């Protein structure tokens, strides 16, 4: 008698657990790839800014050598037309023609870097240049860039007089004085404007201020500084002040030492008129920053 054995083939496949493991591994690899690619993109953009700055600085220095140490009045005068149209350039020559500063920004908003004469390349724009609408100084206590780095306002103006307070504008708006150093501009028509939240400060600490302002019609001065609080009363101190009847953007830059008895402070700007008729004519402000020394 012959006994025949029949073999039944077993069906094999992946279990749910195995499939989940595969999916997780693929997701991890994808995430690593995306991060690596983003890092490569960022390094490429930063390198493009570096390369462009070095090229333009070489052209500027060569031009000065050929012109008895006088730096060119523009990049085109130095024979530089730009090697990468994705990198925007801003150039300023000093009044005595013996120094310059050039800023390069990728795509108009990323990796602002600058070179000031023979000094080394640094992060951030030259003073008075825009670092792009998203740029803020790393050491800024209050992220302010005229209408602040991201285009939002820290607080509305305190309306101590007639007017519309502080209004956000773009540097390209028709009413804004030309060549604004920042991408966003604040139009202040109230007497006082308090910027952002109160800061906790201590007597003897030093805070530095930097910014620009311009007017075409105001008859009063404009100030940037601190409103101090001692717990029961407040007082105002200007770190920088600019005046009417001066054309173009004026620099406000200085440092303040916190007085005795002061425990808090708020960044503050003021049109110095005491009535609606004197304060309502606008001052425009931009590229403001404040930092602890």
C-alpha positions in Angstrom: 0.0 0.0 0.0 1.4 3.3 -1.1 0.8 6.3 1.1 1.0 9.6 -0.6 1.9 12.7 1.3 0.5 16.0 0.1 2.4 19.1 1.0 0.3 22.2 1.5 2.3 25.5 0.7 2.1 28.0 3.5 1.3 31.6 2.6 3.8 34.0 3.9 3.7 37.9 4.2 4.4 40.8 6.4 2.7 41.3 9.7 1.1 44.6 10.6 4.0 45.2 13.1 6.6 44.7 10.3 4.7 47.0 8.0 4.6 49.7 10.7 8.3 49.4 11.3 9.0 49.9 7.5 6.7 52.9 7.4 8.5 54.5 10.4 11.9 53.8 9.0 10.9 55.4 5.7 9.5 58.5 7.5 12.7 58.9 9.5 14.8 58.7 6.3 12.6 61.2 4.6 12.8 63.6 7.5 16.6 63.3 7.5 16.7 63.9 3.8 14.5 67.1 4.1 16.6 68.5 6.9 19.8 67.8 5.0 18.4 69.4 1.8 17.3 72.5 3.8 20.7 72.8 5.3 22.3 72.6 1.9 20.0 75.3 0.6 20.7 77.6 3.5 24.5 77.1 3.1 24.2 77.8 -0.6 22.3 81.1 0.1 24.8 82.2 2.7 27.7 81.3 0.4 26.1 83.3 -2.4 26.0 86.4 -0.1 29.6 85.9 1.0 30.8 85.5 -2.6 28.9 88.6 -3.8 30.2 90.7 -0.9 33.8 89.7 -1.6 33.4 90.4 -5.3 31.9 93.9 -4.8 34.5 94.8 -2.1 37.3 93.9 -4.5 35.8 96.1 -7.2 35.3 99.0 -4.7 38.9 98.8 -3.4 40.3 98.6 -6.9 38.3 101.7 -7.9 39.7 103.6 -4.8 43.3 102.6 -5.8 42.8 104.1 -9.2 41.2 107.3 -7.8 43.7 108.4 -5.2 41.9 106.7 -2.3 38.5 108.0 -3.1 35.8 105.4 -3.0 33.2 105.4 -5.8 29.9 107.1 -5.3 27.9 104.0 -6.5 28.5 100.4 -7.3 28.1 101.0 -11.0 30.8 103.6 -10.8 33.0 100.8 -9.5 32.2 98.7 -12.5 30.1 96.2 -10.5 26.9 95.0 -12.1 26.4 92.0 -9.9 27.1 88.3 -10.5 24.0 86.9 -8.9 20.7 88.6 -9.4 19.3 86.8 -6.3 21.5 88.9 -4.0 20.4 92.5 -3.5 23.1 95.1 -2.7 23.0 98.4 -0.9 26.0 100.8 -0.9 26.8 103.9 1.1 29.9 106.1 0.8 31.0 108.4 3.7 30.8 112.2 3.2 34.6 112.4 3.1 34.7 109.7 0.4 37.3 107.8 2.4 35.2 104.9 3.7 32.1 102.9 2.6 29.7 100.1 3.7 28.0 97.6 1.5 25.1 95.2 2.5 24.1 92.0 0.6 20.8 90.3 1.2 19.7 87.0 -0.4 16.3 87.3 -2.1 15.7 90.6 -0.4 15.0 89.0 3.0 17.6 86.4 4.0 21.2 86.3 5.3 21.9 90.0 5.5 25.6 90.6 5.7 27.8 93.7 5.4 31.3 94.8 4.9 32.5 98.2 6.1 35.7 99.2 4.3 38.6 97.0 5.2 36.8 95.4 8.2 35.8 91.8 8.2 32.4 90.7 6.9 29.7 90.7 9.6 26.2 89.4 10.1 23.5 92.0 9.6 23.2 95.2 7.5 25.2 98.4 7.5 23.8 101.1 9.7 21.0 102.7 7.7 20.5 99.8 5.4 17.6 97.4 5.4 18.3 93.8 6.4 15.0 92.7 4.8 11.5 92.6 6.3 12.2 89.6 8.5 15.5 90.7 9.9 16.0 91.7 13.5 19.2 92.3 15.5 20.0 89.2 17.5 20.6 91.3 20.6 17.5 93.5 20.2 15.4 93.6 23.4 12.4 94.9 21.5 12.1 93.6 18.0 11.5 96.9 16.3 12.2 97.9 12.7 10.2 101.0 12.2 7.1 98.9 12.2 9.2 96.1 13.6 10.8 93.1 12.1 7.8 91.1 11.1 5.7 94.1 10.2 3.6 94.1 13.3 3.3 96.9 15.8 4.3 96.5 19.4 1.5 98.7 20.7 -0.8 101.5 19.6 0.3 105.1 20.3 -0.8 106.8 23.5 -3.0 109.5 22.1 -2.1 112.5 24.2 -3.1 114.8 21.4 -5.1 114.9 18.2 -4.0 112.6 15.4 -4.1 108.9 14.4 -1.3 107.6 16.6 1.2 105.3 14.9 0.3 103.8 11.5 2.2 101.1 9.7 3.5 101.9 6.2 5.8 100.3 3.7 9.0 102.0 2.7 7.7 102.1 -0.9 4.5 104.0 0.0 4.3 107.3 -1.8 4.0 109.5 1.3 7.2 108.0 2.9 10.4 110.0 2.5 12.6 108.3 -0.1 15.5 106.0 0.8 14.0 104.7 4.0 16.6 102.5 5.8 14.0 99.9 6.8 11.4 97.9 5.0 8.6 99.0 7.3 8.0 102.6 8.5 5.9 104.0 11.3 4.0 107.3 10.8 3.6 109.0 14.2 1.1 111.8 14.6 0.5 111.5 18.3 2.7 113.2 20.9 3.8 109.9 22.5 4.1 106.3 21.4 5.0 103.4 23.8 6.6 100.4 22.0 6.1 96.9 23.4 5.8 95.7 26.9 7.6 97.1 30.0 11.1 95.8 30.6 12.4 95.0 34.0 15.6 97.2 34.5 18.0 98.0 37.3 19.8 101.2 38.2 23.2 101.5 36.6 22.3 99.3 33.6 23.1 100.7 30.2 20.7 100.4 27.2 21.6 101.6 23.7 19.2 102.9 21.1 19.6 103.2 17.3 17.1 104.4 14.7 16.2 106.8 11.9 13.4 109.4 11.5 12.3 111.8 8.8 9.7 114.5 8.3 8.5 116.7 5.5 6.1 118.9 7.4 6.5 118.7 11.2 7.7 121.8 13.1 8.6 119.9 16.3 11.5 117.6 17.1 11.2 113.8 17.4 12.9 111.7 20.1 13.7 108.0 20.8 14.3 106.8 24.4 12.8 105.3 27.5 9.8 105.9 29.7 11.0 105.1 33.2 8.8 103.8 36.1 9.8 103.9 39.8 6.7 102.1 41.0 4.5 105.2 41.6 5.4 107.7 38.8 6.9 107.8 35.3 9.4 110.0 33.5 10.7 110.3 30.0 14.3 110.5 28.8 15.5 110.7 25.2 18.5 108.8 24.0 18.4 110.5 20.5 16.6 113.4 19.0 16.2 114.8 15.5 14.9 118.1 14.2 12.5 119.5 11.6 13.7 121.5 8.6 16.4 118.9 7.8 15.9 116.9 4.6 16.2 113.1 4.5 16.5 110.5 7.2 18.2 111.5 10.4 20.1 109.2 12.8 19.0 108.8 16.4 21.7 106.9 18.3 22.9 107.0 22.0 22.9 105.1 25.2 21.1 105.6 28.5 22.1 104.6 32.1 19.1 103.6 34.2 18.8 106.1 37.1 18.4 105.3 40.8 15.0 104.1 41.9 13.9 102.9 38.4 12.5 99.4 38.2 10.9 99.2 34.8 11.1 101.0 31.4 9.3 101.1 28.1 10.7 102.0 24.7 9.2 105.4 23.8 9.1 107.8 20.9 7.8 111.4 21.0 6.8 114.2 18.7 7.6 117.1 21.0 4.6 119.3 20.4 2.2 119.9 23.3 -1.0 120.3 21.3 -2.7 118.6 18.4 -1.8 121.3 16.0 1.9 120.9 16.6 2.1 117.1 17.0 -0.2 116.0 14.3 2.2 116.7 11.4 3.8 113.3 11.0 7.3 112.1 11.7 8.3 108.8 10.1 10.5 106.3 11.9 12.3 103.1 10.9 15.1 100.7 11.6 14.7 101.1 15.4 16.5 98.8 17.8 17.3 98.7 21.5 19.8 96.5 23.3 21.4 96.1 26.7 25.1 97.0 26.7 
